């Protein structure tokens, strides 16, 4: 049989089962149309067995002829005088049953195989000998041939269907790979074009409430003591009577034991704010067409919370796909890069909104908020723009969540290029970022070691490293000093904190269009590298779209001051003479302000229109709070050393800095009583309701 005939019969057999494949050639289309048109006019019972096309009709006729022939053989065997002929009944009765079932299910493998097998068995065994009618052999050969061809063609069709499904599965996995690769290299930007988002324009900032993620650390310490005492006795009896039963010697033993266990455990823990995890809730005012004022509440999670949400979404998707499936392995390949590529400007936007609230009402810029509506007057903020043409700051990745939700539901992203996606995800960098990174990003290991830098910030800025004093080299360049000190303040406030390129560009040039801002920032970053001393410029690290200042091997007086305040905060006056002297020195050092040069530099660069001043203000507030703690600890130390006069002076300053510090008030009451200031002590008791 030629291959083209084999293929044609294969499709013909498939059409008999599905009834929806078009026939072609030799009038088969006309016959199929006639069979289809006749079927609705037949009784319901005949509709069940009526063929849909020529192939179905041929198979039904074959099964009908099989049943008729087997019935005829059965009848002839029953009326025959030769008993040997009656053996055929054992073959023909099963053939009749299978043939009748085949009329109802002509293309099922179990009817085709059973019918062909029974006729083949009848033909091979030849139970009546060679003298029976030749038409029986002809029928058997025909039924075996038709059944065999039908089964082979059905198996070939199933194999082709399986290959088609495998090909479609590979195409689906390939599509998924390209979609995930696209999300890992260029995360979608949340803007006005995202489907389903709401856009609020020309909003005024009403209020802002900031929150920080909490980091909790705890430890369990304990010991276990166990004592066990054991005592016993033994005895033996020799020459026992009835030795045959008990033996010559009998021994008796008795032991007693007792024990005591003692377990002592102690649990200690502490919670602190993670200043890199900055979330906030902001209320904006919107003027309606009728002149009334409406409010919109914008909710902004921290970057850590956003990553946690996306991570949970990806993990749930992996579980849904099944362990080690092709799709799950493809998702596993790119999920880490997608997770790490999530960035949020929530910290910077929070600083910027806080600084706007300090501006005069008429100078405050309008704000545009884009996000996912979570109520008639609340929105999950996905992006924020300051002014009519400022850059768009990304907050919650609404566009990314929409893209992942589409992939989970089986809806692909725009058509990817042909071929397989790359094995290793590409880093998420724009072409602009690559150029800047190659010029600026240099590891300290390239020079073997980066020199230690001493940074004094209290009472005036001073930068000193192994090459000498670098202060004037920075302060003489106002714009570069602004960028460097802003990155320094962010790093000092939040450890490895970084800022996006768009945020830093807007700080440098507020009010300009985004393209001009990026161009100016690109030039200034190059100047940081090439025109500042290496000990300052090479600490500016550009990684993708994030920029930060490397404070490794830096001695910062403000950082040491804050750490000392944390150490002395729990002293409760228990200080040695040396510790008291050290604390006096720290308090004297804290009289000076943090970064006194900053205000002039900020006014020169952006006139205080950005959020950088808020970062410095936060640090100044932290230092003032630390100074209050040190003054309180110093006063308690003086009080413990019976120096009430000096204790009163220190505690009064502490209470002036922190008017609600009840602990300082109690210590001040005690110091006033010891120094004879009874009126002041009574005043403090009434003010703080002290017993």
Secondary structure, 3 states (H helix, E strand, C coil): CCHHHHHHHHHHHHHHHHCCCCCCCCCHHHHHHHHHHHHCCCCHHHHHHCCCCHHHHHHHHHHHHHHHHHHHHHHHHHHCCCHHHHHHHHHHHHHHHHHHHHHHCCCCHHHHHHHHHHHHHHHHHCCCCCCCCHHHHHHHHHHHHHHHHHHHHHHHHHHHHHHHHHHHHHHHHHHHHHHHHHHHHCCCCCCCCCCCCEEEEEEEEEEEEEEEEEEEEEEEEEEEEEEEEEEEEEEEEECCCCHHHHCCEEEEEEEEEEEEEEEEEEEEEEEEEEEEEEEEEEEEEEECCCCCEEEEEEEECCHHHHHHHHHHHHHHHHHHHCCCCHHHHHHHHHHHHHHHCCCCCHHHHHHHHHHHHHCCHHHCCCEEEEEEEEECCEEEEEEEEECCCCCEEECCCHHHHHHHHHHHCCCCCCCCCCCCCCCCCCCCCCHHHHHHHHHHCCCHHHHCCCCCEEEECECCCEEEECCEECHHHHHCCHHHHHHHHHHHHHHHHHCCCCEEHHHHHHHHCCCCCHHHHHHHHHHHHHHHHHHCCHHHHCCEEEECCEEEECCCCEEEHHHHHHHHHHHHCCCCCCCCHHHHHHHHHHHHHCCCCECCCHHHHHHHHHCCCCCHHHHHHHHHHHHHHHHHHHHHHHHHHHHHCCCHHHHHHHHHHHHHHCCCCHHHHHHHHHHHHHHCCHHHHHHHHHHHCCC
